[in-house]
């Protein structure tokens, strides 16, 4: 059974204070690891897909990296508008086409 | 690209009535769509997987007769909450997975529908 654990559950940062969110996973045959951003009262917004260890992707102040056991979402010099819940999900090759989601990290960036 | 819409964005209905929620992929075709439910400050809870042209697959504990799902085309899936009760009040979110190729493992979410049953 695929599993995803995100840490920390909640993170408070000062504007400009860089940090990282962690997504640890176990999966039989990784087909993709996905990061999403969710604002309160809205559906998750797709950010990145990572397919293999060593892969990195960037978008503005966000950079996602992947190893064989975990993924990090690095936030460089965050701004208050980066405040949101960040969700991680994995898709394995174990026969089910249903992705497994973590519980998310709630990020608050103070001005 | 990869835009998913939901309608309505919010709905209030009386106990005992039925409510239909539409999920559309606007700029891609989706063989598979997912329906989620989300309670305040909690993560997504998968309700069912909807495949175009076939019956939906429901997760354990989800009543298929209460939550009717129809995926009649490659761009539209509907969720009907039948005989709604106050405990069905929640935030319902759909997602769509593009058909074909490697990108088929990605899924794109709609903006969600807030259902309140009085």
Interface residues (C-beta under 8 A of the other chain):
Chain A: X31 X32 X34 X36 X41 X42 X43 X44 X45 X46 X49 X51 X87 X91 X97 X98 X99 X101 X102 X103 X104
Chain B: X2 X4 X6 X32 X34 X42 X43 X44 X46 X49 X91 X93 X95 X97 X102 X103 X105 X106 X107 X108 X109 X110 X111 X112 X114
